[in-house]
Amino acid sequence: MAEYSKRERAELRRLAAEVYEWELRGQLELLDKSFAEWRRGRMLSSELSDAIHQFHQHEARDIWSMYQTLKDPEIVARGIALGAISDDALSAELRDKIKPLSHHFREARKGAV
């Protein structure tokens, strides 16, 4: 495991928060489509309520749980693999330290596809 300076740890925290927001935003955008359908009268209120419940019980919990389990370097590396952030968002020093982790998450993603 790489050692990180105080500045790098702060950068990792900031980037990890960006990745979390990116992933949660994606799931909320899907839920927002249900709200749009409801507003257009194409979905019953009970169906919207079910969609909200589904989001709360599954997607939101899964994301929250994952981000409580992973450490900031892992979150950032995973974010790079998912396309949430680019390698260029990292300082050169941090990019070199994260490279093996981001490679691991890219390979894991290829295997999952």
Contact map, one row per residue, 1 for C-alpha under 8 A:
11100000000000000000000000000000000000000000000000000000000000000000000000000000000000000000000000000000000000000
11110000000000000000000000000000000000000000000000000000000000000000000000000000000000000000000010000000000000000
11111000000000000000000000000000000000000000000000000000000000000000000000000000000000000000000000000000000000000
01111111100000000000000000000000000000000000000000000000000000000000000000000000000000000000000000000000000000000
00111111100000000000000000000000000000000000000000000000000000000000000000000000000000000000000000000000000000000
00011111110000000000000000000000000000000000000000000000000000000000000000000000000000000000000000000000000000000
00011111111000000000000000000000000000000000000000000000000000000000000000000000000000000000000000000000000000000
00011111111100000000000000000000000000000000000000000000000000000000000000000000000000000000010000000000000000000
00011111111110000000000000000000000000000000000000000000000000000000000000000000000000000000000000000000000000000
00000111111111000000000000000000000000000000000000000000000000000000000000000000000000000000000000000000000000000
00000011111111100000000000000000000000000000000000000000000000000000000000000000000000000100000000000000000000000
00000001111111110000000000000000000000000000000000000000000000000000000110010000000000000000000000000000000000000
00000000111111111000000000000000000000000000000000000000000000000000000100000000000000000000000000000000000000000
00000000011111111100000000000000000000000000000000000000000000000000000000000000000000000000000000000000000000000
00000000001111111110000000000000000000000000000000000000000000000000000000010000000000000000000000000000000000000
00000000000111111111000000000000000000000000000000000000000000000000000110110010000000000000000000000000000000000
00000000000011111111100000000000000000000000000000000000000000000000000000000000000000000000000000000000000000000
00000000000001111111110000000000000000000000000000000000000000000000000000000000000000000000000000000000000000000
00000000000000111111111000000000000000000000000000000000000000000000000000110010000110000000000000000000000000000
00000000000000011111111100000000000000000000000000000000000000100010000000000000000000000000000000000000000000000
00000000000000001111111110000000000000000000000000000000000000000000000000000000000000000000000000000000000000000
00000000000000000111111111000000000000000000000000000000000000000000000000000000000100000000000000000000000000000
00000000000000000011111111100000000000000000000000000000000000100000000000000000000100000000000000000000000000000
00000000000000000001111111110000000000000000000000000000000100100000000000000000000000000000000000000000000000000
00000000000000000000111111111000000000000000000000000000000000000000000000000000000000000000000000000000000000000
00000000000000000000011111111100000000000000000000000000000000000000000000000000000000000000000000000000000000000
00000000000000000000001111111110000000000000000000000000001100000000000000000000000000000000000000000000000000000
00000000000000000000000111111111000000000000000000000000000000000000000000000000000000000000000000000000000000000
00000000000000000000000011111111100000000000000000000000000000000000000000000000000000000000000000000000000000000
00000000000000000000000001111111110000000000000000000000000000000000000000000000000000000000000000000000000000000
00000000000000000000000000111111111000000000000000110010000000000000000000000000000000000000000000000000000000000
00000000000000000000000000011111111100000000000000000000000000000000000000000000000000000000000000000000000000000
00000000000000000000000000001111111110000000000000000000000000000000000000000000000000000000000000000000000000000
00000000000000000000000000000111111111000010000100100000000000000000000000000000000000000000000000000000000000000
00000000000000000000000000000011111111100000000100000000000000000000000000000000000000000000000000000000000000000
00000000000000000000000000000001111111110000000000000000000000000000000000000000000000000000000000000000000000000
00000000000000000000000000000000111111111110000000000000000000000000000000000000000000000000000000000000000000000
00000000000000000000000000000000011111111111100100000000000000000000000000000000000000000000000000000000000000000
00000000000000000000000000000000001111111110000000000000000000000000000000000000000000000000000000000000000000000
00000000000000000000000000000000000111111110000000000000000000000000000000000000000000000000000000000000000000000
00000000000000000000000000000000000011111111000000000000000000000000000000000000000000000000000000000000000000000
00000000000000000000000000000000000011111111000000000000000000000000000000000000000000000000000000000000000000000
00000000000000000000000000000000010011111111101100000000000000000000000000000000000000000000000000000000000000000
00000000000000000000000000000000000001001111111100000000000000000000000000000000000000000000000000000000000000000
00000000000000000000000000000000000001000011111110000000000000000000000000000000000000000000000000000000000000000
00000000000000000000000000000000000000000001111111000000000000000000000000000000000000000000000000000000000000000
00000000000000000000000000000000000000000011111111100000000000000000000000000000000000000000000000000000000000000
00000000000000000000000000000000011001000011111111110000000000000000000000000000000000000000000000000000000000000
00000000000000000000000000000000000000000000111111111000000000000000000000000000000000000000000000000000000000000
00000000000000000000000000000000000000000000011111111100000000000000000000000000000000000000000000000000000000000
00000000000000000000000000000010010000000000001111111110000000000000000000000000000000000000000000000000000000000
00000000000000000000000000000010000000000000000111111111000000000000000000000000000000000000000000000000000000000
00000000000000000000000000000000000000000000000011111111100000000000000000000000000000000000000000000000000000000
00000000000000000000000000000000000000000000000001111111111000000000000000000000000000000000000000000000000000000
00000000000000000000000000000010000000000000000000111111111100000000000000000000000000000000000000000000000000000
00000000000000000000000000000000000000000000000000011111111110000000000000000000000000000000000000000000000000000
00000000000000000000000000000000000000000000000000001111111110000000000000000000000000000000000000000000000000000
00000000000000000000000000000000000000000000000000000111111111000000000000000000000000000000000000000000000000000
00000000000000000000000000100000000000000000000000000111111111100000000000000000000000000000000000000000000000000
00000000000000000000000100100000000000000000000000000011111111110000000000000000000000000000000000000000000000000
00000000000000000000000000000000000000000000000000000001111111111000000000000000000000000000000000000000000000000
00000000000000000000000000000000000000000000000000000000011111111100000000000000000000000000000000000000000000000
00000000000000000001001100000000000000000000000000000000001111111110000000000000000000000000000000000000000000000
00000000000000000000000000000000000000000000000000000000000111111111000000000000000000000000000000000000000000000
00000000000000000000000000000000000000000000000000000000000011111111100000000000000000000000000000000000000000000
00000000000000000000000000000000000000000000000000000000000001111111110000000000000000000000000000000000000000000
00000000000000000001000000000000000000000000000000000000000000111111111000100000000000000000000000000000000000000
00000000000000000000000000000000000000000000000000000000000000011111111000000000000000000000000000000000000000000
00000000000000000000000000000000000000000000000000000000000000001111111000000000000000000000000000000000000000000
00000000000000000000000000000000000000000000000000000000000000000111111101100000000000000000000000000000000000000
00000000000000000000000000000000000000000000000000000000000000000011111111100000000000000000000000000000000000000
00000000000110010000000000000000000000000000000000000000000000000000011111110000000000000000000000000000000000000
00000000000100010000000000000000000000000000000000000000000000000000001111111000000000000000000001001000000000000
00000000000000000000000000000000000000000000000000000000000000000000011111111100000000000000000000001100000000000
00000000000000010010000000000000000000000000000000000000000000000010011111111110000000000000000000000000000000000
00000000000100110010000000000000000000000000000000000000000000000000000111111111000010000000000001000100000000000
00000000000000000000000000000000000000000000000000000000000000000000000011111111100000000000000001101110100000000
00000000000000000000000000000000000000000000000000000000000000000000000001111111110000000000000000001100110000000
00000000000000010010000000000000000000000000000000000000000000000000000000111111111110000000000000000000000000000
00000000000000000000000000000000000000000000000000000000000000000000000000011111111111100000000000000100000000000
00000000000000000000000000000000000000000000000000000000000000000000000000001111111100000000000000000110110010000
00000000000000000000000000000000000000000000000000000000000000000000000000000111111110000000000000000000010000000
00000000000000000000000000000000000000000000000000000000000000000000000000000011111111000000000000000000000000000
00000000000000000010011000000000000000000000000000000000000000000000000000000011111111000000000000000000000000000
00000000000000000010000000000000000000000000000000000000000000000000000000010011011111101000000000000000000000000
00000000000000000000000000000000000000000000000000000000000000000000000000000001001111111100000000000000000000000
00000000000000000000000000000000000000000000000000000000000000000000000000000001000011111100001000000000000000000
00000000000000000000000000000000000000000000000000000000000000000000000000000000000001111110000000000000000000000
00000000000000000000000000000000000000000000000000000000000000000000000000000000000011111110000000000000000000000
00000000001000000000000000000000000000000000000000000000000000000000000000000000000001111111011000000000000000000
00000000000000000000000000000000000000000000000000000000000000000000000000000000000000011111111000000000000000000
00000000000000000000000000000000000000000000000000000000000000000000000000000000000000000111111100000000000000000
00000000000000000000000000000000000000000000000000000000000000000000000000000000000000000011111110000000000000000
00000001000000000000000000000000000000000000000000000000000000000000000000000000000000000111111111000000000000000
00000000000000000000000000000000000000000000000000000000000000000000000000000000000000100111111111100000000000000
00000000000000000000000000000000000000000000000000000000000000000000000000000000000000000001111111100000000000000
01000000000000000000000000000000000000000000000000000000000000000000000000000000000000000000111111110000000000000
00000000000000000000000000000000000000000000000000000000000000000000000010011000000000000000011111111100000000000
00000000000000000000000000000000000000000000000000000000000000000000000000001000000000000000001111111110000000000
00000000000000000000000000000000000000000000000000000000000000000000000000000000000000000000000011111111000000000
00000000000000000000000000000000000000000000000000000000000000000000000011001100000000000000000001111111100000000
00000000000000000000000000000000000000000000000000000000000000000000000001011101100000000000000001111111110000000
00000000000000000000000000000000000000000000000000000000000000000000000000001000100000000000000000111111111000000
00000000000000000000000000000000000000000000000000000000000000000000000000000000000000000000000000011111111100000
00000000000000000000000000000000000000000000000000000000000000000000000000001100100000000000000000001111111110000
00000000000000000000000000000000000000000000000000000000000000000000000000000100110000000000000000000111111111000
00000000000000000000000000000000000000000000000000000000000000000000000000000000000000000000000000000011111111100
00000000000000000000000000000000000000000000000000000000000000000000000000000000000000000000000000000001111111110
00000000000000000000000000000000000000000000000000000000000000000000000000000000100000000000000000000000111111111
00000000000000000000000000000000000000000000000000000000000000000000000000000000000000000000000000000000011111111
00000000000000000000000000000000000000000000000000000000000000000000000000000000000000000000000000000000001111111
00000000000000000000000000000000000000000000000000000000000000000000000000000000000000000000000000000000000111111
00000000000000000000000000000000000000000000000000000000000000000000000000000000000000000000000000000000000011111
